[in-house]
Amino acid sequence: MDVIIDTSKFLGKFLYYFLESLSYKIIPKRKKNVAGEIVLITGSGSGLGRLLAMHFASLGATLVLWDINEEGNMETCRLAKGKGRAKVFAYKCDCSNREEVYRVADQVKNEVGDVTILINNAGVVTGKSFLDTPDHMVERSFFVNALSHFWTCKAFLPAMIKANHGHLVCISSIAGMVGVNSLVDYSASKFAAFGLAESLFLELGIQNKTEIKTTIVCPYFIKTGMFEGCTTKYPFILPLLEQDYVAKKILNAILEEQVYLIIPKFAYFAFLLKQIISPKMMIVLSEYLGVDTCMSSFKGREKENELETETEREHQ
Ligand SMILES: NC(=O)c1ccc[n+]([C@@H]2O[C@H](COP(=O)([O-])OP(=O)(O)OC[C@H]3O[C@@H](n4cnc5c(N)ncnc54)[C@H](O)[C@@H]3O)[C@@H](O)[C@H]2O)c1
């Protein structure tokens, strides 16, 4: 008898949520109002972080900008303040350093208040083949791209839980859903970030903290400079994405409280295929799409490369 009741309940809820998701395809969800929310963006000194800061500033949110690059972050701060009514606070913070994250987080709580939207966006890429990647660069990828998310969530989630109000945003990558050659450390760290965000989303749901939302973002290559030199074989299937387009998509996903955002849409299909076709078929498909050679001409950020060589020299 229990099995019948249980199964009926399951089928009822399953059908309800299926129809709900279908209805959102026809009538888009109402966008939430973020005026007055305290939005913290890590890695706000350039690229997506800067563009997201501009959007949230225009919507009247209070901004907390974190970056290891003080100069870039101050520029974002200046640009965001130019958007009118936004209050903007910039902090230098190395997100890979746990103590620093907790220290600057306390400073933010005292000087600005409790963060209500946390966007874990800071990221680094090595772009070398596995055996050419120095150990400290592997560690750096994990510290910045994955472990920092643990520290920021631990610092700001308790206040969100207390208020049963908040939003955690994880900027992962398509490389966080499918492995990519010459991106072994990056891909592994992005899988970790994805896993943390998805598991925490489920944990909060089970604890009935349904007003703390989660958004997990997985884009393909974006023209921000981070993946300078990377190529795509068939741009009409897997285009190199414009940063303005991606930032708008992310903003929209946050405002509509979408849990997953994968860009471009073709990647949803590739991800589904990965589960059903054989690994050899998957390799043939990635060769056809040029994914196997996309990193061959990778240059990345010149400045970051110089920093890497300095750090490498220090380690020699
Ligand atoms: N550019 C792409 O093709 C692409 C694709 C998929 C996902 N992403 C992800 O999107 C996010 C934003 O990337 P982007 O393209 O805007 O790159 P970006 O290089 O323009 O921005 C990254 C920012 O992170 C900051 N940062 C790096 N290490 C830090 C640290 N230890 N502490 C604090 N800040 C630090 C950098 O200073 C920089 O301002 C990253 O997480 C990246 O992995 C990018």
The ligand as a Gaussian input file, in Angstrom:
#p B3LYP/6-31G(d) Opt

LIG

0 1
 N       36.407000      33.253000     -21.117000
 C       35.915000      32.068000     -21.374000
 O       36.020000      31.539000     -22.487000
 C       35.186000      31.303000     -20.291000
 C       34.454000      30.158000     -20.646000
 C       33.773000      29.466000     -19.652000
 C       33.843000      29.895000     -18.335000
 N       34.561000      30.997000     -18.026000
 C       34.652000      31.404000     -16.632000
 O       34.072000      32.680000     -16.477000
 C       34.677000      33.347000     -15.361000
 C       35.078000      34.749000     -15.771000
 O       36.086000      34.639000     -16.747000
 P       36.429000      35.794000     -17.803000
 O       36.350000      35.170000     -19.128000
 O       35.662000      37.007000     -17.485000
 O       37.989000      35.960000     -17.509000
 P       38.822000      37.198000     -16.992000
 O       40.237000      36.745000     -16.982000
 O       38.475000      38.416000     -17.773000
 O       38.294000      37.408000     -15.497000
 C       38.736000      36.649000     -14.408000
 C       38.946000      37.580000     -13.232000
 O       39.299000      36.771000     -12.100000
 C       40.300000      37.477000     -11.391000
 N       41.086000      36.570000     -10.551000
 C       41.974000      35.633000     -10.947000
 N       42.537000      35.043000      -9.874000
 C       41.967000      35.604000      -8.785000
 C       42.120000      35.428000      -7.389000
 N       43.015000      34.545000      -6.901000
 N       41.390000      36.164000      -6.543000
 C       40.504000      37.098000      -7.031000
 N       40.322000      37.322000      -8.336000
 C       41.035000      36.583000      -9.207000
 C       41.168000      38.111000     -12.475000
 O       41.959000      39.170000     -11.966000
 C       40.110000      38.574000     -13.450000
 O       39.670000      39.905000     -13.187000
 C       35.842000      32.455000     -14.932000
 O       35.466000      31.683000     -13.825000
 C       36.073000      31.583000     -16.126000
 O       36.677000      30.349000     -15.789000
 C       35.229000      31.719000     -18.969000

